[in-house]
């Protein structure tokens, strides 16, 4: 009897080893089995298979997720650079394993930007790492708004050498680095209370060659308000895409604002900000106007120091 049990367990062990080799790229999510991947798959077949898998398992944007991840695994920004012949190319085993690893992160609901560890913002590419927030598409409009407003007001011509800005809550650095990339005479300071965000924006600034025009500091705008006022008293522009900058923050930042404030906010906030500024006597800020995003929601606010130039 003992002998038979030994043979039985040996049989199970050998069978499991074979099974693991055969389905090493398969897994189970709940009651749904992820389609197997073999080294004989073409790029197009892998795209279709993972898109279907994402859809079945409830991953948002299944087709785009599959395309972004597989393009990244193959060393491309997008699959548009691949010809039809390239899509029929058979994947190598290392490519299969890399795709499998990245796609399983997406199955765990990790955002695509964190999976591929980068994302395009306007005309720059930023490295992305959790827990730093991923910039929203609407934030690109905020940068365009700032640049257009600076040009319309003739700021560049009035200050040909440099225009200084301060970004509060810089995150990955999307806003600051995009402004620096677009306008060579701009210099700035970016602050965030998160050590991870500060490290990431420094890394992005270095890789984009913009580090010499950007100062980055880990700062809490409430606790370090006095330091902030002393350091940034010369700043002409303040910009923030906060989650979310509000009453106490505005009180702390108001003394250092020399010109304009550009905010990206929740669509419910512009009216609240206007009411807050109207009721307050000590902030010294006026509400200039509200801009709407591409979905026609009130997303951006422009504030100005009371008595400041238009």
NUVOSE-453486 format. One record per residue (C-alpha): residue in one letter; x, y, z negated. Coordinates in Angstrom, 2 decimals. Layout:
% NUVOSE-453486
<site type="A" X="X" Y="Y" Z="Z"/>
...
END
This chain:
% NUVOSE-453486
<site type="X" X="0.00" Y="0.00" Z="0.00"/>
<site type="X" X="2.83" Y="2.39" Z="-0.92"/>
<site type="X" X="4.59" Y="1.46" Z="2.34"/>
<site type="X" X="1.47" Y="2.30" Z="4.36"/>
<site type="X" X="1.12" Y="5.65" Z="2.59"/>
<site type="X" X="4.74" Y="6.50" Z="3.42"/>
<site type="X" X="4.16" Y="5.66" Z="7.08"/>
<site type="X" X="0.95" Y="7.71" Z="7.09"/>
<site type="X" X="2.59" Y="10.82" Z="5.59"/>
<site type="X" X="5.57" Y="10.46" Z="7.92"/>
<site type="X" X="3.14" Y="10.29" Z="10.85"/>
<site type="X" X="1.35" Y="13.45" Z="9.66"/>
<site type="X" X="4.64" Y="15.28" Z="9.18"/>
<site type="X" X="5.87" Y="14.40" Z="12.69"/>
<site type="X" X="2.50" Y="15.29" Z="14.19"/>
<site type="X" X="2.49" Y="18.66" Z="12.44"/>
<site type="X" X="5.98" Y="19.43" Z="13.71"/>
<site type="X" X="4.88" Y="18.72" Z="17.28"/>
<site type="X" X="1.70" Y="20.74" Z="16.82"/>
<site type="X" X="3.58" Y="23.70" Z="15.39"/>
<site type="X" X="5.94" Y="23.68" Z="18.36"/>
<site type="X" X="3.04" Y="23.55" Z="20.80"/>
<site type="X" X="0.99" Y="26.33" Z="19.20"/>
<site type="X" X="3.72" Y="28.43" Z="17.65"/>
<site type="X" X="2.25" Y="31.46" Z="19.38"/>
<site type="X" X="-1.31" Y="30.72" Z="18.30"/>
<site type="X" X="-3.09" Y="31.72" Z="15.14"/>
<site type="X" X="-6.53" Y="31.96" Z="13.60"/>
<site type="X" X="-8.41" Y="35.08" Z="12.60"/>
<site type="X" X="-11.49" Y="34.14" Z="10.56"/>
<site type="X" X="-13.22" Y="31.46" Z="12.58"/>
<site type="X" X="-11.88" Y="32.68" Z="15.93"/>
<site type="X" X="-8.78" Y="31.14" Z="17.47"/>
<site type="X" X="-6.33" Y="33.47" Z="19.18"/>
<site type="X" X="-5.65" Y="32.22" Z="22.73"/>
<site type="X" X="-2.39" Y="30.33" Z="23.09"/>
<site type="X" X="0.53" Y="32.01" Z="24.80"/>
<site type="X" X="3.01" Y="30.00" Z="26.82"/>
<site type="X" X="6.25" Y="31.12" Z="28.44"/>
<site type="X" X="4.66" Y="30.50" Z="31.83"/>
<site type="X" X="2.28" Y="33.43" Z="31.57"/>
<site type="X" X="2.60" Y="36.34" Z="33.96"/>
<site type="X" X="2.42" Y="39.95" Z="32.78"/>
<site type="X" X="-1.13" Y="40.26" Z="34.11"/>
<site type="X" X="-2.24" Y="37.05" Z="32.42"/>
<site type="X" X="-0.80" Y="38.23" Z="29.10"/>
<site type="X" X="-2.60" Y="41.55" Z="29.49"/>
<site type="X" X="-5.91" Y="39.85" Z="30.15"/>
<site type="X" X="-5.46" Y="37.27" Z="27.41"/>
<site type="X" X="-4.60" Y="39.74" Z="24.66"/>
<site type="X" X="-7.26" Y="42.22" Z="25.74"/>
<site type="X" X="-9.85" Y="39.45" Z="25.49"/>
<site type="X" X="-8.43" Y="38.38" Z="22.14"/>
<site type="X" X="-8.62" Y="41.93" Z="20.78"/>
<site type="X" X="-12.17" Y="42.29" Z="22.01"/>
<site type="X" X="-13.32" Y="39.00" Z="20.49"/>
<site type="X" X="-11.75" Y="39.87" Z="17.14"/>
<site type="X" X="-13.24" Y="43.36" Z="17.06"/>
<site type="X" X="-10.09" Y="45.43" Z="17.62"/>
<site type="X" X="-10.94" Y="48.89" Z="18.94"/>
<site type="X" X="-9.87" Y="49.82" Z="22.47"/>
<site type="X" X="-8.83" Y="46.25" Z="23.35"/>
<site type="X" X="-7.67" Y="46.98" Z="26.90"/>
<site type="X" X="-5.60" Y="50.03" Z="25.99"/>
<site type="X" X="-4.13" Y="48.21" Z="22.99"/>
<site type="X" X="-3.01" Y="45.35" Z="25.19"/>
<site type="X" X="-1.57" Y="47.68" Z="27.83"/>
<site type="X" X="0.37" Y="49.89" Z="25.42"/>
<site type="X" X="1.83" Y="47.00" Z="23.45"/>
<site type="X" X="2.85" Y="44.87" Z="26.42"/>
<site type="X" X="4.32" Y="47.84" Z="28.29"/>
<site type="X" X="6.38" Y="48.69" Z="25.20"/>
<site type="X" X="7.50" Y="45.07" Z="24.79"/>
<site type="X" X="8.73" Y="45.11" Z="28.39"/>
<site type="X" X="10.63" Y="48.37" Z="27.92"/>
<site type="X" X="8.20" Y="50.63" Z="29.79"/>
<site type="X" X="6.32" Y="53.73" Z="28.71"/>
<site type="X" X="3.22" Y="52.58" Z="30.61"/>
<site type="X" X="2.41" Y="49.78" Z="33.03"/>
<site type="X" X="1.95" Y="52.31" Z="35.85"/>
<site type="X" X="5.65" Y="51.98" Z="36.58"/>
<site type="X" X="5.18" Y="48.28" Z="37.37"/>
<site type="X" X="4.31" Y="47.29" Z="40.92"/>
<site type="X" X="1.72" Y="44.64" Z="41.72"/>
<site type="X" X="4.62" Y="42.26" Z="42.13"/>
<site type="X" X="5.83" Y="43.21" Z="38.65"/>
<site type="X" X="2.48" Y="42.23" Z="37.17"/>
<site type="X" X="2.86" Y="38.74" Z="38.64"/>
<site type="X" X="6.30" Y="38.31" Z="37.07"/>
<site type="X" X="6.55" Y="35.39" Z="34.64"/>
<site type="X" X="7.43" Y="36.47" Z="31.11"/>
<site type="X" X="10.59" Y="35.16" Z="29.48"/>
<site type="X" X="10.40" Y="33.39" Z="26.12"/>
<site type="X" X="11.89" Y="36.37" Z="24.21"/>
<site type="X" X="9.30" Y="38.64" Z="25.85"/>
<site type="X" X="6.50" Y="36.25" Z="24.90"/>
<site type="X" X="7.66" Y="36.17" Z="21.29"/>
<site type="X" X="7.96" Y="39.95" Z="21.09"/>
<site type="X" X="4.48" Y="40.45" Z="22.55"/>
<site type="X" X="3.06" Y="37.86" Z="20.15"/>
<site type="X" X="4.67" Y="39.59" Z="17.15"/>
<site type="X" X="3.45" Y="43.07" Z="18.12"/>
<site type="X" X="-0.05" Y="41.93" Z="19.05"/>
<site type="X" X="-0.46" Y="40.21" Z="15.70"/>
<site type="X" X="0.24" Y="43.55" Z="14.01"/>
<site type="X" X="-2.59" Y="45.02" Z="16.07"/>
<site type="X" X="-4.84" Y="42.13" Z="15.07"/>
<site type="X" X="-4.17" Y="43.15" Z="11.46"/>
<site type="X" X="-5.64" Y="46.54" Z="12.47"/>
<site type="X" X="-2.34" Y="48.40" Z="12.50"/>
<site type="X" X="-2.77" Y="51.43" Z="14.81"/>
<site type="X" X="-1.08" Y="51.08" Z="18.18"/>
<site type="X" X="1.15" Y="54.07" Z="17.42"/>
<site type="X" X="2.59" Y="52.26" Z="14.40"/>
<site type="X" X="2.86" Y="48.98" Z="16.30"/>
<site type="X" X="5.03" Y="50.43" Z="19.08"/>
<site type="X" X="6.62" Y="52.97" Z="16.67"/>
<site type="X" X="6.28" Y="55.94" Z="19.03"/>
<site type="X" X="3.70" Y="58.16" Z="20.68"/>
<site type="X" X="3.61" Y="60.95" Z="23.25"/>
<site type="X" X="2.48" Y="64.40" Z="22.17"/>
<site type="X" X="2.20" Y="66.97" Z="24.95"/>
<site type="X" X="5.58" Y="66.66" Z="26.71"/>
<site type="X" X="7.61" Y="65.08" Z="23.90"/>
<site type="X" X="7.82" Y="61.57" Z="22.49"/>
<site type="X" X="7.72" Y="61.19" Z="18.72"/>
<site type="X" X="8.73" Y="58.28" Z="16.55"/>
<site type="X" X="5.87" Y="57.04" Z="14.38"/>
<site type="X" X="6.07" Y="55.30" Z="11.02"/>
<site type="X" X="3.47" Y="54.67" Z="8.32"/>
<site type="X" X="2.37" Y="56.25" Z="6.05"/>
<site type="X" X="2.92" Y="59.49" Z="8.01"/>
<site type="X" X="-0.28" Y="60.56" Z="9.77"/>
<site type="X" X="-0.62" Y="60.07" Z="13.53"/>
<site type="X" X="-1.32" Y="63.37" Z="15.35"/>
<site type="X" X="-4.79" Y="63.59" Z="16.85"/>
<site type="X" X="-5.37" Y="64.48" Z="20.54"/>
<site type="X" X="-7.08" Y="67.70" Z="19.41"/>
<site type="X" X="-3.82" Y="68.87" Z="17.85"/>
<site type="X" X="-2.33" Y="69.27" Z="21.32"/>
<site type="X" X="-4.98" Y="71.95" Z="21.86"/>
<site type="X" X="-3.84" Y="73.72" Z="18.70"/>
<site type="X" X="-0.31" Y="74.03" Z="20.10"/>
<site type="X" X="-1.68" Y="75.33" Z="23.41"/>
<site type="X" X="-3.81" Y="77.85" Z="21.51"/>
<site type="X" X="-0.81" Y="79.12" Z="19.54"/>
<site type="X" X="1.38" Y="79.48" Z="22.62"/>
<site type="X" X="-1.36" Y="81.25" Z="24.58"/>
<site type="X" X="-2.11" Y="83.59" Z="21.70"/>
<site type="X" X="1.56" Y="84.48" Z="21.22"/>
<site type="X" X="1.86" Y="85.24" Z="24.93"/>
<site type="X" X="-1.36" Y="87.25" Z="25.06"/>
<site type="X" X="-0.27" Y="89.37" Z="22.11"/>
<site type="X" X="3.14" Y="89.92" Z="23.67"/>
<site type="X" X="5.00" Y="88.52" Z="20.70"/>
<site type="X" X="7.81" Y="87.10" Z="22.81"/>
<site type="X" X="8.47" Y="90.45" Z="24.47"/>
<site type="X" X="8.36" Y="92.34" Z="21.15"/>
<site type="X" X="10.71" Y="89.84" Z="19.50"/>
<site type="X" X="13.01" Y="88.69" Z="22.33"/>
<site type="X" X="15.59" Y="87.10" Z="20.04"/>
<site type="X" X="13.46" Y="84.93" Z="17.80"/>
<site type="X" X="9.94" Y="84.32" Z="16.50"/>
<site type="X" X="9.85" Y="82.54" Z="13.16"/>
<site type="X" X="7.04" Y="80.21" Z="12.14"/>
<site type="X" X="6.18" Y="78.05" Z="9.15"/>
<site type="X" X="4.30" Y="74.78" Z="9.44"/>
<site type="X" X="2.64" Y="73.51" Z="6.28"/>
<site type="X" X="2.06" Y="69.75" Z="6.18"/>
<site type="X" X="4.29" Y="68.92" Z="9.14"/>
<site type="X" X="3.82" Y="65.14" Z="9.17"/>
<site type="X" X="5.74" Y="63.64" Z="12.10"/>
<site type="X" X="6.59" Y="67.12" Z="13.39"/>
<site type="X" X="4.27" Y="67.13" Z="16.40"/>
<site type="X" X="3.31" Y="70.82" Z="16.13"/>
<site type="X" X="6.68" Y="72.27" Z="15.14"/>
<site type="X" X="8.69" Y="70.25" Z="17.64"/>
<site type="X" X="6.25" Y="70.92" Z="20.47"/>
<site type="X" X="6.42" Y="74.67" Z="19.78"/>
<site type="X" X="10.23" Y="74.57" Z="19.71"/>
<site type="X" X="10.33" Y="72.51" Z="22.90"/>
<site type="X" X="8.03" Y="74.95" Z="24.73"/>
<site type="X" X="9.57" Y="78.24" Z="23.56"/>
<site type="X" X="13.34" Y="78.57" Z="23.32"/>
<site type="X" X="13.26" Y="81.82" Z="21.29"/>
<site type="X" X="11.21" Y="80.23" Z="18.50"/>
<site type="X" X="12.74" Y="79.08" Z="15.25"/>
<site type="X" X="10.82" Y="77.50" Z="12.42"/>
<site type="X" X="10.54" Y="75.91" Z="9.02"/>
<site type="X" X="8.47" Y="72.78" Z="8.44"/>
<site type="X" X="7.42" Y="71.64" Z="4.98"/>
<site type="X" X="5.61" Y="68.61" Z="3.61"/>
<site type="X" X="5.22" Y="67.17" Z="0.13"/>
<site type="X" X="5.79" Y="63.65" Z="1.49"/>
<site type="X" X="9.38" Y="62.38" Z="1.50"/>
<site type="X" X="8.47" Y="59.97" Z="4.33"/>
<site type="X" X="7.15" Y="62.82" Z="6.48"/>
<site type="X" X="10.24" Y="64.95" Z="5.85"/>
<site type="X" X="12.53" Y="62.07" Z="6.83"/>
<site type="X" X="10.51" Y="61.36" Z="9.98"/>
<site type="X" X="10.39" Y="64.94" Z="11.27"/>
<site type="X" X="14.14" Y="65.23" Z="10.74"/>
<site type="X" X="14.64" Y="62.05" Z="12.73"/>
<site type="X" X="12.38" Y="63.31" Z="15.52"/>
<site type="X" X="14.04" Y="66.73" Z="15.59"/>
<site type="X" X="17.45" Y="65.10" Z="15.87"/>
<site type="X" X="16.43" Y="62.76" Z="18.69"/>
<site type="X" X="14.85" Y="65.67" Z="20.63"/>
<site type="X" X="17.86" Y="67.94" Z="20.13"/>
<site type="X" X="15.78" Y="70.55" Z="18.28"/>
<site type="X" X="17.27" Y="70.18" Z="14.81"/>
<site type="X" X="19.37" Y="73.35" Z="15.12"/>
<site type="X" X="16.24" Y="75.53" Z="15.30"/>
<site type="X" X="14.20" Y="73.82" Z="12.61"/>
<site type="X" X="14.62" Y="73.80" Z="8.84"/>
<site type="X" X="12.78" Y="71.00" Z="7.05"/>
<site type="X" X="12.03" Y="70.91" Z="3.32"/>
<site type="X" X="10.05" Y="68.72" Z="0.96"/>
<site type="X" X="7.77" Y="71.22" Z="-0.76"/>
<site type="X" X="4.48" Y="71.22" Z="-2.65"/>
<site type="X" X="2.75" Y="74.48" Z="-1.68"/>
<site type="X" X="0.98" Y="74.71" Z="-5.04"/>
<site type="X" X="3.79" Y="73.76" Z="-7.41"/>
<site type="X" X="6.52" Y="75.50" Z="-5.38"/>
<site type="X" X="4.53" Y="78.60" Z="-4.37"/>
<site type="X" X="7.08" Y="81.10" Z="-5.76"/>
<site type="X" X="9.96" Y="79.42" Z="-3.94"/>
<site type="X" X="7.92" Y="79.37" Z="-0.75"/>
<site type="X" X="7.14" Y="83.09" Z="-0.91"/>
<site type="X" X="10.79" Y="83.96" Z="-1.47"/>
<site type="X" X="12.04" Y="81.68" Z="1.31"/>
<site type="X" X="9.45" Y="82.47" Z="3.95"/>
<site type="X" X="8.72" Y="86.17" Z="3.46"/>
<site type="X" X="10.00" Y="86.87" Z="6.99"/>
<site type="X" X="7.73" Y="84.34" Z="8.71"/>
<site type="X" X="5.55" Y="85.82" Z="11.46"/>
<site type="X" X="3.38" Y="82.80" Z="12.19"/>
<site type="X" X="1.93" Y="80.15" Z="9.91"/>
<site type="X" X="0.42" Y="76.96" Z="11.35"/>
<site type="X" X="-1.14" Y="73.95" Z="9.69"/>
<site type="X" X="-3.07" Y="70.82" Z="10.55"/>
<site type="X" X="-3.81" Y="69.89" Z="6.97"/>
<site type="X" X="-5.84" Y="67.09" Z="5.54"/>
<site type="X" X="-6.98" Y="69.74" Z="4.51"/>
<site type="X" X="-5.53" Y="73.15" Z="3.52"/>
<site type="X" X="-8.11" Y="75.03" Z="1.49"/>
<site type="X" X="-8.83" Y="77.50" Z="-1.30"/>
<site type="X" X="-5.84" Y="77.07" Z="-3.64"/>
<site type="X" X="-3.44" Y="76.65" Z="-0.72"/>
<site type="X" X="-4.63" Y="79.84" Z="0.96"/>
<site type="X" X="-4.18" Y="81.72" Z="-2.32"/>
<site type="X" X="-0.60" Y="80.48" Z="-2.60"/>
<site type="X" X="0.38" Y="81.11" Z="1.01"/>
<site type="X" X="-1.27" Y="84.50" Z="1.57"/>
<site type="X" X="1.57" Y="86.67" Z="0.14"/>
<site type="X" X="4.13" Y="85.35" Z="2.65"/>
<site type="X" X="2.01" Y="85.68" Z="5.79"/>
<site type="X" X="3.29" Y="88.50" Z="7.99"/>
<site type="X" X="1.12" Y="88.00" Z="11.03"/>
<site type="X" X="-1.17" Y="85.09" Z="11.96"/>
<site type="X" X="-2.33" Y="81.76" Z="10.63"/>
<site type="X" X="-3.42" Y="78.94" Z="12.94"/>
<site type="X" X="-5.36" Y="76.08" Z="11.38"/>
<site type="X" X="-6.78" Y="72.83" Z="12.70"/>
<site type="X" X="-9.66" Y="71.88" Z="10.43"/>
<site type="X" X="-12.67" Y="69.68" Z="10.02"/>
<site type="X" X="-15.56" Y="71.09" Z="12.14"/>
<site type="X" X="-17.48" Y="71.77" Z="8.91"/>
<site type="X" X="-14.78" Y="74.07" Z="7.54"/>
<site type="X" X="-14.67" Y="77.27" Z="9.68"/>
<site type="X" X="-17.85" Y="78.65" Z="8.09"/>
<site type="X" X="-16.58" Y="77.72" Z="4.63"/>
<site type="X" X="-13.23" Y="79.40" Z="5.27"/>
<site type="X" X="-14.95" Y="82.56" Z="6.51"/>
<site type="X" X="-17.11" Y="82.64" Z="3.38"/>
<site type="X" X="-14.09" Y="82.01" Z="1.16"/>
<site type="X" X="-12.14" Y="84.89" Z="2.69"/>
<site type="X" X="-15.14" Y="87.22" Z="2.59"/>
<site type="X" X="-15.74" Y="86.54" Z="-1.10"/>
<site type="X" X="-12.07" Y="86.80" Z="-2.03"/>
<site type="X" X="-10.45" Y="90.17" Z="-2.72"/>
<site type="X" X="-6.90" Y="89.06" Z="-3.47"/>
<site type="X" X="-5.85" Y="87.00" Z="-0.49"/>
<site type="X" X="-5.36" Y="89.81" Z="2.00"/>
<site type="X" X="-6.47" Y="87.68" Z="4.95"/>
<site type="X" X="-9.05" Y="88.38" Z="7.62"/>
<site type="X" X="-10.80" Y="85.76" Z="9.72"/>
<site type="X" X="-10.12" Y="86.49" Z="13.40"/>
<site type="X" X="-11.96" Y="83.82" Z="15.37"/>
<site type="X" X="-12.90" Y="80.18" Z="15.82"/>
<site type="X" X="-11.87" Y="78.06" Z="18.81"/>
<site type="X" X="-13.65" Y="74.92" Z="19.97"/>
<site type="X" X="-11.92" Y="71.68" Z="20.94"/>
<site type="X" X="-12.51" Y="69.60" Z="24.08"/>
<site type="X" X="-15.53" Y="67.97" Z="22.44"/>
<site type="X" X="-17.01" Y="71.45" Z="21.87"/>
<site type="X" X="-16.65" Y="71.28" Z="18.09"/>
<site type="X" X="-15.35" Y="74.20" Z="15.98"/>
<site type="X" X="-11.87" Y="72.83" Z="15.32"/>
<site type="X" X="-9.38" Y="75.73" Z="15.19"/>
<site type="X" X="-9.29" Y="78.89" Z="13.07"/>
<site type="X" X="-7.16" Y="81.99" Z="13.51"/>
<site type="X" X="-6.57" Y="84.13" Z="10.42"/>
<site type="X" X="-4.60" Y="87.35" Z="10.15"/>
<site type="X" X="-2.99" Y="89.38" Z="7.40"/>
<site type="X" X="-5.26" Y="92.27" Z="6.53"/>
<site type="X" X="-4.00" Y="95.35" Z="8.32"/>
<site type="X" X="-1.68" Y="93.24" Z="10.51"/>
<site type="X" X="-1.22" Y="93.81" Z="14.23"/>
<site type="X" X="-3.73" Y="92.12" Z="16.52"/>
END
